[in-house]
Amino acid sequence: MFELLLLVTVVLLVKLIIDKGYKNENYFKERGIKYIKPYFIIGNSENIFTRKRTIYEFFYDVYSAFPNERIMGGFVFRSPLVFIRDPELAKQLAVKEFDHFSERRNIIASEAEKTFSKSLFLLRGEEWKEMRSTLSPTFTGSKMRLMFELVSQVTKEMVNFVNKETKEKGIQTYEMKDFCSRL
């Protein structure tokens, strides 16, 4: 009797692992979206899991895999991720359709990445609403046009500074948070 119970438990456990390992296998295929075929259980994130690549490099790899597609897909373990290449579609989703996409999956741990996790694209719920209401009056079309010349000029000065430093002192290392805050 014990052997039968053990056998049933092992069979159910194997079935559960197989079901989880192939979960969402056809997610993009059913929606007509090109995607990188996932591996069993780990999806497309084998290089992240083995620490050969960062999450940012993974995003770039998926984004670059289909250069002529407006939308493409990839998997972090068995969770599907949609990548949008088309700027007009991204604008539509970020501005007009944002109510439907406001509760996205958090891909960056806010404790680990304090600066980037405060980005408007990564905030969710009430935090997002507060940040958006704070930023909306600041970035109107007319104000952006007025700021463009100043930002363009300051950015050119920064590039000239880096070029000059590189010629005089060779390759330099900069603390980017400090460097960009001075920009």
C-alpha positions in Angstrom: 0.0 0.0 0.0 2.8 2.4 0.9 4.5 1.7 -2.4 1.4 2.6 -4.4 0.9 5.8 -2.4 4.6 6.7 -3.0 4.2 5.9 -6.8 1.1 8.1 -7.1 2.8 10.9 -5.2 5.9 10.7 -7.5 3.7 10.6 -10.6 1.7 13.6 -9.5 4.9 15.5 -8.6 6.4 14.8 -12.0 3.2 15.9 -13.7 3.2 19.1 -11.6 6.8 19.8 -12.6 6.1 19.2 -16.3 3.0 21.3 -16.2 4.8 24.2 -14.5 7.8 23.7 -16.9 5.7 24.2 -20.0 3.3 26.8 -18.5 2.5 29.6 -21.0 4.4 27.8 -23.8 1.9 29.0 -26.4 1.1 32.4 -24.9 2.6 34.4 -27.8 1.8 31.9 -30.5 -1.9 32.1 -29.6 -1.7 35.9 -29.9 0.3 36.0 -33.2 3.3 37.6 -31.6 6.8 36.6 -32.6 8.9 35.4 -29.6 12.0 33.6 -28.5 11.1 30.0 -27.9 11.5 29.3 -24.1 13.4 26.5 -22.5 11.8 24.1 -20.1 11.1 25.9 -16.7 13.7 28.7 -17.2 12.2 30.3 -20.3 14.7 32.6 -21.9 16.4 33.5 -18.7 19.1 30.9 -18.6 21.9 33.5 -18.8 20.3 35.6 -16.1 20.0 32.5 -13.9 23.6 31.6 -14.4 24.6 35.3 -14.1 26.3 35.4 -17.5 24.0 38.3 -18.5 22.2 41.1 -16.6 18.4 41.6 -16.9 19.1 44.7 -19.0 21.2 42.7 -21.5 18.4 40.1 -21.6 15.9 42.8 -22.4 18.2 44.0 -25.2 18.6 40.5 -26.6 14.9 40.0 -26.8 14.3 43.5 -28.2 17.0 42.9 -30.8 15.9 39.4 -31.8 13.1 40.7 -34.1 14.2 44.1 -35.5 11.3 44.4 -37.9 8.5 43.6 -35.5 6.4 46.2 -33.6 5.9 43.8 -30.7 7.8 40.7 -29.6 7.9 38.4 -26.6 10.2 36.6 -24.3 10.0 34.7 -21.0 11.5 35.2 -17.6 11.2 31.7 -16.3 7.6 30.9 -17.4 6.3 34.4 -17.2 5.7 36.1 -20.6 7.1 39.6 -21.2 5.9 41.7 -24.0 8.5 44.1 -25.6 7.2 47.0 -27.7 9.5 48.4 -30.4 7.1 50.7 -32.2 7.3 54.3 -30.6 3.7 55.2 -31.6 2.3 52.0 -30.0 4.4 52.7 -26.9 3.1 56.2 -26.8 -0.5 55.0 -27.1 -0.1 52.5 -24.3 1.8 54.9 -22.1 -0.6 57.8 -22.5 -4.0 56.8 -23.8 -4.3 53.2 -22.7 -2.3 53.4 -19.5 -5.3 52.7 -17.3 -5.4 49.1 -18.7 -1.7 48.6 -18.1 -1.1 50.4 -14.8 -0.6 47.2 -12.7 2.4 45.7 -14.5 4.7 43.1 -13.1 7.6 44.6 -11.1 10.8 43.6 -12.9 13.2 45.6 -10.8 13.5 45.3 -7.0 13.0 48.7 -5.5 15.3 47.9 -2.6 18.2 46.9 -5.0 17.8 49.7 -7.5 16.7 52.8 -5.7 17.1 55.3 -8.5 15.7 53.4 -11.5 12.8 51.9 -9.6 11.4 55.4 -9.1 10.9 55.8 -12.8 7.4 56.6 -13.9 7.4 53.4 -16.0 8.1 51.2 -13.1 5.9 52.7 -10.4 2.5 51.2 -9.8 -0.8 52.1 -8.1 -1.0 55.2 -5.9 2.7 55.8 -6.2 2.4 56.1 -10.0 -0.7 58.4 -9.7 1.1 60.7 -7.3 4.3 60.9 -9.5 2.2 61.4 -12.7 0.2 64.2 -11.1 3.5 65.8 -10.0 5.2 65.5 -13.4 2.3 66.2 -15.8 2.3 70.0 -15.3 6.1 70.0 -15.7 6.3 68.3 -19.0 3.6 69.9 -21.2 4.4 70.2 -25.0 5.2 73.9 -24.9 7.5 73.5 -21.9 9.3 70.6 -23.5 9.9 72.7 -26.7 11.3 75.5 -24.5 13.6 73.2 -22.6 14.9 71.4 -25.7 17.4 74.0 -26.7 18.8 74.2 -23.2 19.0 70.4 -22.7 20.6 70.1 -26.2 23.2 72.8 -25.4 24.1 71.3 -21.9 24.3 67.8 -23.4 26.7 69.0 -26.1 28.9 70.6 -23.4 28.9 67.3 -21.4 30.0 65.4 -24.5 32.8 67.9 -25.2 33.9 67.6 -21.6 34.1 63.8 -21.8 36.0 64.0 -25.1 38.5 66.6 -23.7 39.0 64.5 -20.5 39.6 61.4 -22.6 42.1 63.0 -24.9 44.0 64.6 -22.0 43.9 61.8 -19.4 42.9 58.7 -21.3 39.8 56.6 -20.5 38.0 57.9 -17.4 35.6 56.3 -15.0 32.6 58.4 -13.8 30.1 57.8 -11.1 27.0 58.1 -13.4 24.5 59.1 -10.7 26.7 62.1 -9.8 27.6 62.8 -13.4 24.0 62.8 -14.6 22.8 64.9 -11.7 25.2 67.6 -12.7 23.8 67.5 -16.2 
